[in-house]
């Protein structure tokens, strides 16, 4: 995956500097009450969350109501070097604001455990606004099965860093 850290003001990680792709993202806004699949990687794809305690510290932030504001975390999975969230916005906070609050808090928490300072997450992220015909549960199932596909566990229930409102 090519991580281009150029943030275009809306928090979305661009994968290419191609003019066509920049034009597609220009003026993009997050929509109230819509669901988004969000993915972000750690700096340099370092496996910070191979450390169980750092994973616990970061994961606690993913569902913290003060960080989510009026958004709702529907599902999440924290992999050793990245995360996936399925988040539904509320009426007030933009996707960028919600993502940045949780990434900042989770980095501070994990850094305390890792006895490290500085950036933990890449500056941007990738988001996909789900269309009405996309089934949220199917997206969540696919997301939380990531540890299985990565060969980290034999059963989803054996992996400690995930949650979904449907479970």
Secondary structure as UniProt FT lines:
FT   STRAND          12..13
FT   HELIX           19..25
FT   TURN            26..27
FT   TURN            32..33
FT   STRAND          35..42
FT   HELIX           43..45
FT   HELIX           48..50
FT   HELIX           52..61
FT   TURN            62..63
FT   HELIX           65..68
FT   TURN            69..70
FT   STRAND          72..78
FT   STRAND          82..88
FT   HELIX           95..114
FT   STRAND          125..129
FT   TURN            132..133
FT   HELIX           136..144
FT   HELIX           146..149
FT   TURN            150..151
FT   HELIX           156..158
FT   STRAND          162..164
FT   TURN            165..166
//
